[in-house]
Amino acid sequence: MRHEHHVFYNPPPSTPAAVHAALDRGDMSAALNAMVGTVLYGDGDRKELQELHLRLLDHEDHQVSALAATCLGHLARVYGQLDERRVVAALRRAQAVPHIHGTAGNALDDFRIFLHPRRTRWRQRVWIVIRPWMWF
């Protein structure tokens, strides 16, 4: 059995046009890097990026659709605002798809943390108080 060492790196900034071009030519590695590059740096138009990743949630390639959910969570972190009603509804629908279930759930957690930080802190405080009582 051979062990491979993977090196983490942040892809360079990208554009939706680069994502579409990579998908059109079938270069999945470049498409995935471009997807992350569009949301990681806060350089683009938030609404355009939101629409791009909402459309990519329905992509036939499992990696692309799962990464689209992650990218929506990144958008919430980077921009601090999205069309929450539409995005949350799309992510909840995506949770029904087995290969997106986990990443959609993580994206919804990102929404709670980054779009509603006060509510998240309140829930954590309540959980700390309630948790010991749940053992009985």
N, CA, C and O of each residue as an XYZ file, in Angstrom:
544
protein
N       0.847     -1.184      0.000
C       0.000      0.000      0.000
C       0.888      1.241      0.000
O       1.810      1.356      0.808
N       0.610      2.140     -0.887
C       1.405      3.347     -1.048
C       0.702      4.514     -0.381
O      -0.509      4.682     -0.524
N       1.461      5.320      0.346
C       0.895      6.487      1.020
C       1.248      7.744      0.233
O       2.402      7.946     -0.146
N       0.266      8.569     -0.004
C       0.508      9.824     -0.704
C       0.359     10.980      0.264
O      -0.553     10.992      1.091
N       1.239     11.936      0.165
C       1.158     13.143      0.980
C       0.464     14.218      0.162
O       0.901     14.565     -0.936
N      -0.602     14.731      0.705
C      -1.326     15.798      0.029
C      -0.938     17.121      0.682
O      -0.847     17.222      1.906
N      -0.719     18.103     -0.130
C      -0.325     19.422      0.362
C      -1.516     20.357      0.190
O      -2.088     20.461     -0.895
N      -1.877     21.033      1.273
C      -2.981     21.984      1.214
C      -2.492     23.292      0.618
O      -1.403     23.765      0.942
N      -3.287     23.860     -0.238
C      -3.002     25.197     -0.749
C      -4.322     25.867     -1.115
O      -5.302     25.204     -1.454
N      -4.324     27.183     -1.040
C      -5.484     27.945     -1.476
C      -5.314     28.240     -2.957
O      -4.283     28.776     -3.362
N      -6.298     27.905     -3.765
C      -6.194     28.217     -5.185
C      -6.195     29.729     -5.401
O      -6.688     30.474     -4.554
N      -5.653     30.181     -6.513
C      -5.622     31.625     -6.777
C      -7.030     32.166     -7.033
O      -7.949     31.403     -7.328
N      -7.191     33.485     -6.919
C      -8.498     34.076     -7.222
C      -8.947     33.695     -8.633
O      -8.131     33.536     -9.540
N     -10.260     33.552     -8.796
C     -10.800     33.123    -10.071
C     -12.105     33.852    -10.357
O     -12.568     34.667     -9.560
N     -12.678     33.545    -11.494
C     -13.930     34.171    -11.915
C     -14.943     33.092    -12.312
O     -14.563     31.958    -12.601
N     -16.219     33.446    -12.326
C     -17.214     32.484    -12.820
C     -16.937     32.033    -14.250
O     -17.204     30.884    -14.603
N     -16.404     32.932    -15.072
C     -16.082     32.557    -16.456
C     -15.033     31.448    -16.489
O     -15.103     30.554    -17.333
N     -14.069     31.500    -15.582
C     -13.040     30.458    -15.521
C     -13.643     29.123    -15.080
O     -13.228     28.066    -15.553
N     -14.611     29.173    -14.184
C     -15.301     27.948    -13.750
C     -16.025     27.331    -14.936
O     -15.884     26.137    -15.198
N     -16.795     28.135    -15.651
C     -17.541     27.634    -16.805
C     -16.610     27.095    -17.886
O     -16.888     26.060    -18.491
N     -15.494     27.804    -18.130
C     -14.551     27.355    -19.156
C     -13.943     26.006    -18.786
O     -13.816     25.129    -19.640
N     -13.570     25.837    -17.527
C     -12.987     24.563    -17.090
C     -14.016     23.435    -17.171
O     -13.684     22.321    -17.576
N     -15.252     23.715    -16.792
C     -16.302     22.693    -16.889
C     -16.590     22.332    -18.343
O     -16.803     21.162    -18.663
N     -16.596     23.331    -19.224
C     -16.871     23.082    -20.644
C     -15.807     22.199    -21.288
O     -16.113     21.377    -22.152
N     -14.557     22.372    -20.864
C     -13.505     21.536    -21.451
C     -13.291     20.235    -20.674
O     -12.436     19.429    -21.042
N     -14.063     20.025    -19.602
C     -13.998     18.778    -18.850
C     -12.814     18.662    -17.911
O     -12.469     17.558    -17.491
N     -12.191     19.767    -17.575
C     -11.044     19.779    -16.663
C     -11.560     19.972    -15.236
O     -11.647     21.097    -14.744
N     -11.901     18.861    -14.578
C     -12.532     18.935    -13.253
C     -11.607     19.527    -12.200
O     -12.059     20.273    -11.332
N     -10.331     19.211    -12.263
C      -9.391     19.752    -11.279
C      -9.345     21.272    -11.363
O      -9.397     21.953    -10.339
N      -9.248     21.803    -12.572
C      -9.231     23.257    -12.760
C     -10.571     23.867    -12.363
O     -10.612     24.959    -11.797
N     -11.663     23.173    -12.654
C     -12.991     23.688    -12.301
C     -13.152     23.778    -10.784
O     -13.658     24.775    -10.267
N     -12.722     22.738    -10.076
C     -12.834     22.742     -8.618
C     -11.971     23.836     -8.003
O     -12.404     24.528     -7.082
N     -10.751     23.992     -8.512
C      -9.888     25.066     -8.021
C     -10.495     26.434     -8.306
O     -10.451     27.328     -7.462
N     -11.057     26.591     -9.491
C     -11.670     27.875     -9.853
C     -12.895     28.163     -8.988
O     -13.145     29.311     -8.620
N     -13.653     27.123     -8.666
C     -14.831     27.324     -7.807
C     -14.416     27.889     -6.453
O     -15.007     28.853     -5.968
N     -13.405     27.290     -5.854
C     -12.928     27.780     -4.558
C     -12.313     29.166     -4.719
O     -12.496     30.035     -3.867
N     -11.587     29.367     -5.809
C     -10.963     30.667     -6.060
C     -11.960     31.801     -6.230
O     -11.627     32.960     -5.983
N     -13.179     31.484     -6.647
C     -14.179     32.545     -6.815
C     -14.690     33.061     -5.481
O     -15.049     34.233     -5.374
N     -14.731     32.207     -4.460
C     -15.369     32.599     -3.197
C     -14.395     32.907     -2.073
O     -14.786     33.507     -1.072
N     -13.173     32.521     -2.209
C     -12.249     32.583     -1.082
C     -11.754     33.981     -0.763
O     -11.409     34.257      0.386
N     -11.710     34.859     -1.733
C     -11.028     36.131     -1.544
C     -11.942     37.344     -1.477
O     -11.476     38.436     -1.151
N     -13.211     37.193     -1.768
C     -14.126     38.321     -1.706
C     -13.935     39.333     -2.817
O     -14.231     40.515     -2.640
N     -13.441     38.880     -3.965
C     -13.165     39.788     -5.077
C     -14.349     40.000     -6.018
O     -14.425     41.028     -6.690
N     -15.259     39.053     -6.072
C     -16.299     39.089     -7.090
C     -17.606     39.680     -6.617
O     -17.735     40.159     -5.490
N     -18.560     39.632     -7.506
C     -19.915     40.089     -7.219
C     -20.630     38.997     -6.430
O     -20.825     37.890     -6.932
N     -21.015     39.304     -5.213
C     -21.628     38.334     -4.307
C     -22.843     37.657     -4.934
O     -22.993     36.439     -4.837
N     -23.704     38.431     -5.570
C     -24.922     37.861     -6.156
C     -24.607     36.933     -7.321
O     -25.224     35.877     -7.459
N     -23.655     37.318     -8.156
C     -23.270     36.476     -9.287
C     -22.670     35.158     -8.791
O     -22.958     34.094     -9.338
N     -21.836     35.235     -7.755
C     -21.222     34.026     -7.208
C     -22.267     33.135     -6.540
O     -22.208     31.911     -6.651
N     -23.211     33.746     -5.854
C     -24.291     32.980     -5.225
C     -25.066     32.208     -6.293
O     -25.336     31.018     -6.130
N     -25.419     32.883     -7.377
C     -26.174     32.226     -8.451
C     -25.365     31.114     -9.103
O     -25.906     30.054     -9.419
N     -24.070     31.349     -9.306
C     -23.202     30.331     -9.892
C     -23.224     29.058     -9.057
O     -23.428     27.965     -9.586
N     -23.015     29.199     -7.766
C     -22.908     28.016     -6.908
C     -24.272     27.381     -6.640
O     -24.350     26.176     -6.402
N     -25.331     28.159     -6.675
C     -26.667     27.557     -6.591
C     -26.935     26.675     -7.810
O     -27.495     25.587     -7.681
N     -26.534     27.148     -8.998
C     -26.707     26.333    -10.209
C     -25.834     25.078    -10.155
O     -26.249     24.004    -10.589
N     -24.621     25.227     -9.616
C     -23.701     24.097     -9.581
C     -24.100     23.035     -8.553
O     -23.594     21.914     -8.597
N     -25.002     23.378     -7.629
C     -25.522     22.362     -6.706
C     -26.194     21.217     -7.453
O     -26.242     20.088     -6.965
N     -26.713     21.516     -8.638
C     -27.416     20.511     -9.441
C     -26.549     19.904    -10.537
O     -27.061     19.220    -11.423
N     -25.248     20.147    -10.487
C     -24.348     19.626    -11.523
C     -24.287     18.101    -11.441
O     -24.399     17.529    -10.357
N     -24.109     17.444    -12.593
C     -24.106     15.977    -12.602
C     -22.853     15.377    -11.974
O     -22.891     14.237    -11.512
N     -21.745     16.113    -11.945
C     -20.531     15.604    -11.304
C     -20.651     15.756     -9.784
O     -20.929     16.847     -9.287
N     -20.443     14.671     -9.058
C     -20.617     14.688     -7.604
C     -19.658     15.643     -6.908
O     -20.043     16.305     -5.945
N     -18.432     15.725     -7.371
C     -17.461     16.624     -6.738
C     -17.881     18.083     -6.905
O     -17.779     18.878     -5.971
N     -18.343     18.418     -8.076
C     -18.753     19.800     -8.351
C     -19.956     20.180     -7.492
O     -19.967     21.251     -6.886
N     -20.955     19.324     -7.435
C     -22.158     19.664     -6.666
C     -21.864     19.727     -5.170
O     -22.402     20.591     -4.477
N     -21.027     18.837     -4.660
C     -20.679     18.877     -3.235
C     -19.847     20.123     -2.915
O     -20.052     20.766     -1.885
N     -18.916     20.455     -3.798
C     -18.094     21.642     -3.558
C     -18.921     22.920     -3.670
O     -18.614     23.911     -3.007
N     -19.952     22.912     -4.487
C     -20.829     24.084     -4.591
C     -21.470     24.393     -3.241
O     -21.609     25.559     -2.872
N     -21.858     23.358     -2.505
C     -22.429     23.562     -1.166
C     -21.385     24.184     -0.243
O     -21.685     25.125      0.492
N     -20.176     23.665     -0.281
C     -19.095     24.224      0.536
C     -18.838     25.679      0.175
O     -18.628     26.515      1.053
N     -18.854     25.977     -1.110
C     -18.602     27.346     -1.564
C     -19.697     28.307     -1.085
O     -19.411     29.469     -0.796
N     -20.919     27.844     -1.002
C     -21.987     28.697     -0.463
C     -21.712     29.028      1.007
O     -21.978     30.145      1.451
N     -21.187     28.071      1.752
C     -20.784     28.346      3.128
C     -19.649     29.350      3.187
O     -19.635     30.227      4.051
N     -18.689     29.226      2.265
C     -17.589     30.199      2.199
C     -18.113     31.599      1.873
O     -17.630     32.590      2.421
N     -19.093     31.675      0.987
C     -19.683     32.981      0.664
C     -20.274     33.638      1.907
O     -20.131     34.844      2.107
N     -20.927     32.851      2.729
C     -21.489     33.394      3.974
C     -20.379     33.922      4.872
O     -20.530     34.971      5.498
N     -19.274     33.205      4.935
C     -18.155     33.628      5.774
C     -17.483     34.874      5.228
O     -17.206     35.809      5.979
N     -17.223     34.899      3.945
C     -16.468     36.002      3.340
C     -17.301     37.279      3.234
O     -16.816     38.360      3.569
N     -18.543     37.168      2.775
C     -19.367     38.346      2.522
C     -20.288     38.709      3.681
O     -20.701     39.862      3.806
N     -20.612     37.743      4.525
C     -21.473     38.018      5.673
C     -22.930     38.265      5.323
O     -23.722     38.645      6.186
N     -23.286     38.055      4.073
C     -24.687     38.204      3.660
C     -24.914     37.458      2.356
O     -24.034     37.380      1.499
N     -26.097     36.921      2.232
C     -26.543     36.226      1.024
C     -28.051     36.315      0.988
O     -28.673     36.814      1.926
N     -28.637     35.835     -0.084
C     -30.091     35.698     -0.131
C     -30.407     34.444      0.674
O     -30.579     33.356      0.124
N     -30.478     34.620      1.963
C     -30.517     33.493      2.888
C     -31.686     32.552      2.635
O     -31.521     31.333      2.689
N     -32.836     33.087      2.367
C     -34.015     32.245      2.167
C     -33.807     31.271      1.006
O     -34.086     30.079      1.136
N     -33.320     31.776     -0.122
C     -33.106     30.917     -1.296
C     -31.987     29.915     -1.077
O     -32.117     28.742     -1.427
N     -30.889     30.378     -0.500
C     -29.732     29.513     -0.344
C     -30.007     28.422      0.686
O     -29.658     27.262      0.466
N     -30.622     28.777      1.797
C     -30.935     27.784      2.821
C     -31.913     26.744      2.264
O     -31.757     25.549      2.515
N     -32.903     27.189      1.522
C     -33.853     26.241      0.919
C     -33.135     25.286     -0.037
O     -33.402     24.084     -0.034
N     -32.233     25.815     -0.843
C     -31.490     24.971     -1.790
C     -30.588     23.983     -1.053
O     -30.481     22.824     -1.453
N     -29.943     24.434      0.016
C     -29.070     23.532      0.768
C     -29.868     22.459      1.504
O     -29.410     21.323      1.632
N     -31.040     22.808      1.980
C     -31.876     21.786      2.631
C     -32.341     20.740      1.629
O     -32.400     19.553      1.952
N     -32.672     21.171      0.413
C     -33.013     20.200     -0.632
C     -31.803     19.335     -0.973
O     -31.929     18.133     -1.207
N     -30.633     19.961     -0.998
C     -29.407     19.232     -1.337
C     -29.051     18.199     -0.270
O     -28.386     17.208     -0.570
N     -29.481     18.417      0.957
C     -29.196     17.447      2.008
C     -29.861     16.096      1.739
O     -29.449     15.086      2.309
N     -30.862     16.064      0.899
C     -31.524     14.806      0.556
C     -30.687     13.970     -0.415
O     -30.948     12.782     -0.602
N     -29.693     14.589     -1.024
C     -28.814     13.889     -1.966
C     -27.639     13.320     -1.168
O     -26.930     14.076     -0.504
N     -27.419     12.007     -1.219
C     -26.417     11.388     -0.345
C     -25.007     11.985     -0.436
O     -24.363     12.182      0.595
N     -24.520     12.274     -1.634
C     -23.144     12.749     -1.746
C     -22.993     14.222     -1.369
O     -21.866     14.700     -1.241
N     -24.078     14.945     -1.189
C     -24.016     16.360     -0.795
C     -24.457     16.545      0.656
O     -24.248     17.613      1.232
N     -25.051     15.537      1.242
C     -25.647     15.665      2.575
C     -24.709     16.323      3.585
O     -25.096     17.291      4.240
N     -23.507     15.825      3.718
C     -22.569     16.343      4.719
C     -22.112     17.756      4.433
O     -22.081     18.595      5.334
N     -21.755     18.030      3.189
C     -21.263     19.367      2.877
C     -22.373     20.406      2.942
O     -22.127     21.556      3.304
N     -23.589     20.009      2.596
C     -24.722     20.937      2.721
C     -24.982     21.250      4.189
O     -25.267     22.395      4.542
N     -24.884     20.241      5.041
C     -25.041     20.469      6.479
C     -23.968     21.387      7.026
O     -24.255     22.257      7.849
N     -22.723     21.204      6.575
C     -21.637     22.092      6.998
C     -21.875     23.520      6.531
O     -21.607     24.470      7.267
N     -22.375     23.674      5.319
C     -22.669     25.013      4.804
C     -23.772     25.682      5.626
O     -23.703     26.879      5.907
N     -24.782     24.912      6.006
C     -25.844     25.468      6.854
C     -25.295     25.880      8.217
O     -25.722     26.887      8.781
N     -24.350     25.105      8.745
C     -23.680     25.502      9.995
C     -22.917     26.808      9.801
O     -22.940     27.678     10.672
N     -22.238     26.947      8.658
C     -21.528     28.200      8.370
C     -22.495     29.373      8.338
O     -22.174     30.463      8.810
N     -23.683     29.147      7.778
C     -24.684     30.205      7.755
C     -25.037     30.632      9.167
O     -25.080     31.823      9.475
N     -25.287     29.658     10.017
C     -25.649     29.979     11.403
C     -24.539     30.756     12.092
O     -24.800     31.729     12.799
N     -23.312     30.329     11.888
C     -22.182     30.947     12.571
C     -21.870     32.329     12.025
O     -21.687     33.266     12.802
N     -21.805     32.479     10.715
C     -21.317     33.722     10.123
C     -22.405     34.738      9.797
O     -22.124     35.935      9.731
N     -23.650     34.284      9.591
C     -24.717     35.233      9.303
C     -25.495     35.614     10.554
O     -26.135     36.664     10.593
N     -25.444     34.764     11.578
C     -26.179     35.030     12.818
C     -25.292     34.745     14.027
O     -25.604     33.861     14.825
N     -24.197     35.476     14.172
C     -23.256     35.157     15.258
C     -23.854     35.329     16.650
O     -23.523     34.561     17.553
N     -24.720     36.310     16.846
C     -25.309     36.513     18.181
C     -26.219     35.343     18.550
O     -26.194     34.858     19.681
N     -27.014     34.900     17.594
C     -27.904     33.764     17.832
C     -27.099     32.503     18.119
O     -27.482     31.699     18.968
N     -25.982     32.329     17.411
C     -25.125     31.166     17.621
C     -24.523     31.178     19.019
O     -24.494     30.146     19.689
N     -24.041     32.342     19.466
C     -23.488     32.440     20.821
C     -24.554     32.128     21.861
O     -24.271     31.460     22.855
N     -25.777     32.603     21.644
C     -26.872     32.331     22.572
C     -27.165     30.834     22.652
O     -27.341     30.292     23.743
N     -27.216     30.170     21.508
C     -27.471     28.726     21.492
C     -26.360     27.964     22.217
O     -26.628     26.992     22.923
N     -25.125     28.402     22.042
C     -24.023     27.737     22.728
C     -24.153     27.892     24.240
O     -23.898     26.947     24.987
N     -24.542     29.059     24.685
C     -24.708     29.274     26.123
C     -25.827     28.399     26.683
O     -25.676     27.805     27.751
N     -26.939     28.319     25.973
C     -28.052     27.476     26.415
C     -27.611     26.015     26.441
O     -27.934     25.289     27.382
N     -26.880     25.580     25.421
C     -26.422     24.204     25.358
C     -25.512     23.876     26.547
O     -25.606     22.787     27.113
N     -24.643     24.798     26.925
C     -23.756     24.578     28.065
C     -24.565     24.381     29.340
O     -24.202     23.561     30.184
N     -25.650     25.119     29.487
C     -26.491     24.993     30.677
C     -27.294     23.702     30.640
O     -27.412     23.033     31.667
N     -27.849     23.330     29.497
C     -28.725     22.177     29.377
C     -27.956     20.864     29.348
O     -28.443     19.854     29.854
N     -26.800     20.863     28.784
C     -26.064     19.629     28.522
C     -25.867     18.761     29.770
O     -26.123     17.560     29.686
N     -25.434     19.283     30.913
C     -25.265     18.391     32.072
C     -26.567     17.707     32.494
O     -26.537     16.587     33.005
N     -27.704     18.366     32.287
C     -28.990     17.797     32.696
C     -29.438     16.678     31.774
O     -30.306     15.886     32.139
N     -28.864     16.604     30.596
C     -29.280     15.582     29.639
C     -28.694     14.212     30.012
O     -29.114     13.204     29.444
N     -27.766     14.147     30.920
C     -27.158     12.880     31.301
C     -28.072     12.054     32.197
O     -27.870     10.847     32.339
N     -29.070     12.683     32.802
C     -29.939     11.963     33.744
C     -31.108     11.344     33.059
O     -31.936     10.703     33.707
